[in-house]
Every structure is written in structure tokens, then in C-alpha cells.
């Protein structure tokens, strides 16, 4: 029997050694694939780790008789697409807010809409968990970088980034009808 076939069967059963062997075999390939798609090494590292986390979560669903490498590459491709959509949506939202404040919103209706948007944003921010709200306020009001926030709160910059992306997701969810 093929070595990879046996590794996948052991992975199905929850073998950490099989997972480690598969990880070691494919991590470089998946990273290079994702890096070629994103052209961002830091993002590629995150997505690569996400792919292997998904692999572990779905280990019982993997069919050993199918092309395992293709399965892993599909997870990577889908993760890149999902992250790209998230980044585009976040960028569009930020552009909208920047543009709205830059043009000064001169009509009464636009003033009312902008006031409603700000009020709704404040409500969403007020309902955030305390730590997430603090990170958001440090970023948006004190204009601190992720690294500065991480240092001040004694957490990792990745945690700051994750919390800020969750704020954006919450804002996007609750403000979708305004945009």
C-alpha cells in the first residue's frame, strides 16, 4: 500500500504522528502555493496554518482512496478566496467611511443618514466584549498600531489583528443595509 494512503488512514483515526508527517510533507508546498496567490508571505503563513487546522478538524471526513494532495490544495484555494473577499469587503467599507467624511455630506438627508450610521456604529461598538472594544478604541481613536496595542495589552499582534477583524465583521453584519 502507498505510504500516503496509510498516513491518511491513521490521520482519520486521530494520529498526531500521521498529522505531523503530512504537515511536514506538505507545509512548504501549501505555503508556496498560497504565497503565489496572495503575494504576501505573512498572509500566506496564516492561511497555511489555517489549512492544516482545517485538515485536523476534518480528518475523519478525508477519504484515503482519493487524491489527498488535491484535497489539501482545495482547502488552501478556498481559504485564499475567502480571505480575499473579506479584505475587499473591509476595504470597501473603510473607503465608504473615508469618502463620507471627506466630502462633508452636504444635504440634509445625507446628514441624517450619516448620523444614523454613526449612532448604529456606536451601538454595535458598545455591545462588543470589553477587550475587543478596548482594542478597537485604541486603534480607531488613539490611532495605535497593532504592535503598539499588543505591547500595551501584553498580547500578540495576531490577537489584535483577529479582534479588529471581528469588529469589522460585526460592523459589516449590523450596518450592511446602510452601505
N, C-alpha and C positions, 0 to 999 in steps of 0.2 A: 504494500500500500504506500501511497505517496505520503511523505513526511508532513506536508501542509494539511492534508486530509486528516491525519491523526491529531495534529495540533488543534484543528478546528473542532474535532470531536471532544478533545479534552477541554477546550475553551467552553463548549456547550455545557460541560459538566461543572464549570466554575474553576478550572485550574488556573491559578495565578501564574504558575510556571509557563503554561501554554500561552497565556496572555503576554507575559514578558518576552517570550521567544517571538511571538507575532509582532509585538511592538518593536522589538529590536530590528526585526527584518524589514518592517515597512515604514518606520517613523521618518527616515530620511527621504524616502520616495514620496510619501504623502506631503511632507514639508515642502519639497521641491515643486511638486505639482501645485500646491496651494499658493506658494510664493510666486510661481509663474503666472497664476491667475490674478493675484492681488497686487503683485509688485511691492509688497510691504512685508518685511521679514517679521516684525513684531506681531502683526495681524496673522501672518501665516503660522507663527508659533502657537498663538491662541487657538486658531481654528484646528490645527493639527492635534493639539491636546483635546479639544472638544470631540474630534473624530474618534479618538481612542476611548474617550469617556463613553460616547455613544456605542462604540463597539462592545465595551464591557456591559453596558446596560442591556444591549440587545443580544448578548451572547447565546441565549437559549433559542433565539429565532434563526440563527445562521444555519444554513443548510450546507453540510460538508461536501456534498456532491456538486455544488455549483461553484462558479468562479469566485473564489474568495477575494482576490485582488480587485476584481471589478466591483464587488460589493463595497469594499473599503473606499475605492475611488468615488463611487456614487455618493457615499456619505460625505466625503470631502467636497465634492462639487456642490451638493445641496447646501452644505454649511456656508460655502463661499457665496452662493446665490442669496441665501437668507441674510447674511451679514451685509451684502451689497445693498439689498432692499432696505435694510434697517438704516444704513448710512445715508442713502439717498433720501429717505423719508425724514430723517433727522436734519439733514442739510436743508431740505425744502422748508421745514418748519422754522428753522433758525433764519433762513433767508426771508421768510414771510415776516417774522417779528422784526428783523433788522430793517426791512423795507418799510414796514408800517410805521416804525418810529422815525425813520429818516425823512419820509415825505410829510410828516407832521399832520396827517389826516385832517383835512380842512372842512369837510362837510359835517353837518350835524349828525346824519345817520352814521357816518364813519366814526365820529366821536363816540356815539352811543355803542356801536359795535365794539370799538376798541375798549371802552370802559367795561362792557360785559365780558370781553375776553380776559382783561386783566383781573376782574373780580373772580371769574371762574378759575383762572390760573392760581390765584391766591387761595381759593377754597381747596383746590387739588393739593397744593403745596402744604397747606395746613393739615391735611389728612395723612400726609406721609409719615412713616415711622420717624421718631425723633432723630436717629442717627442719619438717616437718608436726607431729612430736611436740613440738618446742620451742614452736611456735605454740600447740598445744593446751594444753600445760602452763602457758604464760604466761597463757592465757585462763582455764583452769579452776582452777589452783592459786594463781596470783598475782592473779587477778581483774582482769586488764588489759583495757582496751577494745581494739577492733580498731585504732583510731587510735594508741593508745599502743604496741601491738605493732609496727605498721607503722613508727612513728618509731624505735623501738629497733632494729629489724632492718633499717631503711633499705629498706623495700619498700612497695608501695602497699597501702592499706586493702582494696582489692578482692582483692588476692592473699591477704591474711589471711583475708578472708571466704571465698574459694574453698577455701583449705586447711582451714578449720574445717568447711565443708560436706562436704569429702571425709572428714574424720574422722568426722562424724556418719554419713555413708553407710557407712563401714567398720564402725562400731559397729552400725548398724542391720542390716547384712548378717550379721555374725557373732553378733549377740545376738538375732536375730529369734525364736528358739524360747524365749527367756526371757520375752518380753513378750507 
